Amino acid sequence: MGVLFERETGAAWNNQRRIMTKSVFFATAITVLASSASHASLVGGCQGWFAAAPAVCGAVSAVGYNPTAQPFTVTATPALNQINSTAVSVGGAGAGTGVGTFATATGNYGTAHISVSSFTSYPAGFNSQSGASSRADIGFVDGFKVGATDLLVSFVSSISGSYTGGGTGATAFNLDDLTTNSLAVYDSELFTYKNSPSSSYTMNVLLPAGHTFLFNWTMEAEADSGSSEYSALPSSSADLSHTGRLTIDVLTPGGGSLTFLSGTDYRSSPNVSDVPEPSTWAMMILGFAGVGFMAYRRRKQSAEPSAA
């Protein structure tokens, strides 16, 4: 089974689109498949990985075109893609005649900071159609094992930012129970834009004693600009440097705390975290070998608010 990263470009640009983020667990190996489009350039993509241990992923991508059919080039600042066992830092700038993009993203377990922007200098018109899109993703995978008693645990996903034009932001969270081979939380999403710049969601989940869990959390921002035959959106931005967060707190009285494989303390009021035992790593390594992450575009639904 493979992970497909796909971006819609070309004629579809005439309709301003929104983004959503999903994180998907797979029980088989992850094979990365990247798509491309004619008359447009695509660079980057937080597309998927084999996770033999906890991992953080960051990626930026840019696409642009103009009526002169001149090339659109992307420069990494410092890297377009990065996967690490600790913090990641990625960025890139795209440039073409009359169009441009910029993106930067940093993140670690539990936190993400992203800023993206795009512009076009072409007005609306039959012979002046153009487009520019900047996108950045931060995601991470981690895991833990519940102790001798059931625990009620609170997972809180939050996102906050500022937006102009067609800028948007999104997060997604999944929690996989490896013991029962089932999803305890499936694709819990948040979506933000200019008129709704922040959002948070609390998930209180009863976790059975002795069960092993893996989870992933992702944040994505995108800024689309463009001109069509009848309208133009000259610039967009999404600044999520205000921080996206995932916090995890045990609500069961006297339940203690969870120890995560990455060594991260996800508590909303963190203390110095414990280091996982080597035996815990060995227990989960097979589970991590089958975990994948992907981010992809979803077409704008008619009920979504206007970017204006």
N, C-alpha and C positions, 0 to 999 in steps of 0.2 A: 504494500500500500504506500502511496506517496503523498507528499504535501505539495499542493499546487499554489503558487503565489501568482496572482493575476491582476493586472491593471488594465482597465478599459480606457482606450484612447481614441483619437481620430474623430469620426463623425459623432460619436457619443458625447463629445465635448460641448456640443451646442446646448445640452441640458446640464446645469450646474448640479453636481452630485455631492453626496455626503459619504462619510466613511463610518464603518463600524469595525470593531475589532473582535475577533474570536480567538480563543485558545482551545486547541483540540488535542486530546490524548489519543494516542494510537498504540495498539498492542503489537504492532509489527515495526520493522525497521523503517526509518524515514529516508525517503529519496527526494531530493530537491529537484523540482521542475520549474524552470523560469520561463515565462512567456515574454514575447516582445511584439511590437506593433510596427507596421510600416509607417514611414514619414514621421516617426517620433523616436526619441531616445529614452531608454529606461536603464537606470543604474541603481544597484543596491537591492535591499529586500531582506528583512529578518525572516528567513525562509524555513528554517528547521535545522535540527541537529540531533545526533545521537547523544543522549545524556547519560553518561556513565556515573555521574555524580551531580550535585546541585550546580546550576549554571545560570549565568546572566547573559542576555543577548541584546545587542543594540544594532540598529540599522537606519540608514537614511536613503531615500531614493528621490529622483527628480525626473520629470518628463516635460518637454516643451516643444512647440512648433510655431512657425510663423508663415505669413503668406509668401515670403521670399524663398522659402525652402532652404534657407541657410542652416548649417549644422547647429545642434544644441549640445554643448559640452559640459561635463560635470567634473569638478575638482574636489577631491577628498580633503577634509579639514578636521581631524587628522586621518580618519578612516571612514569608509562607507559602511563597513560591517565589522562587528567584533563580538566574539563569544569568549567568556572568561569565567573563572571560578569566583571572581570578586567583581568589583565595579567595572563598568564599561563607559567609554566616551567616544562618540561618533559625530561626524558632521560632514557637510558638503554644500557646495554652491554650484548652481547651474546657470549657464549664460548662453544666450542666442541673440540674434538681431531683434531688438525690441522686446525681448522676454527674459525673465530671470527668476531664480529661486535661491533660497537659503534655508538650511536646516542644521540644528545642533541638538544633541540628546545625550544626557548622562543618566546613569542609573545604577542601582545596586539592589540587593534583596530588600523588598519592602518599600522602595522609593524610586521615583522617576522624575526627571526634569526634561522638558522638550520645548523647543521654540522653532517654528517654521514660518516661512513667508514666501510670497510669489507676486509677480507683477507682469503686466503686458502693457505696452504703450500704443497698441493698435485700437482704433475705434471700431464701432459696429459697422458692418458693411459687407457686401457680397465678396469683395476682393481683399478684405483685410481680416479674415478669420485667423485667430491665434489661440494659443493656450499655454499655460504654465502651471505645474503642480509640484508642490514640495511636501514630502511625507517623512515622518520619523517614527520609529517604534522602539520601545524598551520592554523587555519581558524577562521573567525568571522562573525557574523550576526549583522546588525544594520538597522536603518530606519530613515525616515524623512518625513515631509509633506511640499509641495510647498505652498507658500503664495498666495497672490491675483493676481499675474501676472506670465505669463509664464517665465521660466528661461532657458537660454542656459548654460549647466553645463559641465565642462570638468572632466572626470574620467581618471586618469593616473595610470596604473598598471606597476610596474617595478620589475626587479629581477636582481641580480648581484652576482657572486660567482666565485670560482675556482674549477677545477675538475681534477681528474686523473682516468685512466682506464675507467670503465663503469659508472662513476658517472654522474647523471643528476639532473636537477631541473625543476620545472614547477609552474605556477600560473594559476588560473582561476577566472573569475569575472562574476557575474550575477546581474542584476537589475530588480526587479519585480514591476510592476505597479499594486498595489492592487485595485485601483479604477476601472481599466478596466480588471482586472484579466488576464494580459498579461505580457510577458517578454520584457522590453525595451532594455535590453542587455542580450543575451543568450550565456553563456559559452565562453566568450572571453578568449583565452588561450595564454600563453607564454611558450616557451620550451628552456632550455639552457643545454649545455654540454661542453666538453673540448675545442672544436674549436669555440664555440659561447658562451662565459661565461656570457654575460649580454644581457638584452633585455628590452624594454619598449613599451607600446602601449597606445595611447591617443584615447579616445572615447568622442566626443562632442555630447551631447544628449539634445534635446529640451524637457523640462519637463513641462507639462501642469499645469496651475494654479489650486490649490486646490487638486491635486492628492497626494495620499499617496504611498510611495515607501519603499520597503525593499530590501536590497542587501546583498550579501555575497562575500567574497574574501578568497581564499585559496592559500597556498604555500606548496609545497611538494619537498622533496629531497630523492634520493635513490642511494645506492652504491651496485652494484652486482659484486661478484667475483665467480670464479668457475673453475673447470677442467672437460673436457670431454675426450672422447676416443682419439681425435685428436688435441686438443688445450687446452690452459689454460690462464686464466686471474687472476694472483695471488693477485691483490689488486685493490681497487677502493675507491674513496672518492668524496664527494660533500660538499664543504664548502660555505654555503650561509649566513654566519655570517656577510657578507657585507651589509645585510638588503634587504628584499623585502618590497615594499611599495605600498599603495594605497593612492593617493591624490585626493581631490575633490575640484574644484574651480568654482565659479559662474562667467561666462563670460559676462552676460548681464550687460551693463553699468547701474549703480545705482540700480542693482538688490539686493544688500545686500548680506547676507550670509545665508546658511542653518543651522538649528539647529538639531543636531542628537540626537537620544534617549539615546545613551551611554554617551553623553556629550563631545564626542571627537571632536577636531578640525582637520579635514582632509585637510585643506588648505595647499598648498605647502609652504606657508609662514605663519604658524599658529600664531594666537594671543590667548589670554585667551578666551576659549569658553564659550558660554552660557549654562545654565542648562535647560533642557526641562521642560515645565510645566507639572504638574501631569495629566492634562486633555489630553495632547498629549500621555502620556503613556497609558492611558485608551483606547484611540482611536485605538491604534495599537496592543493591546494585543491579540486580536483574530487573527490578521494576523500573529503574531509571533508564535502562537500555531500551525500553519501549516507549519512552515519553517523547512527544514532539510538540512543537509550537508553530503556529502559523498566524499570519495576519493577512486579511484580504479585503477587497472592496465589496460593498453591497450597493446596488442601485438605490437611488433616492426614492423613498416611498412618497406617495402623493400627499400623505398627511404631515410630512415634515415641514417645518417652518421655512419661510423664505430667507435667503441670505441678505436681503436688502435691509 
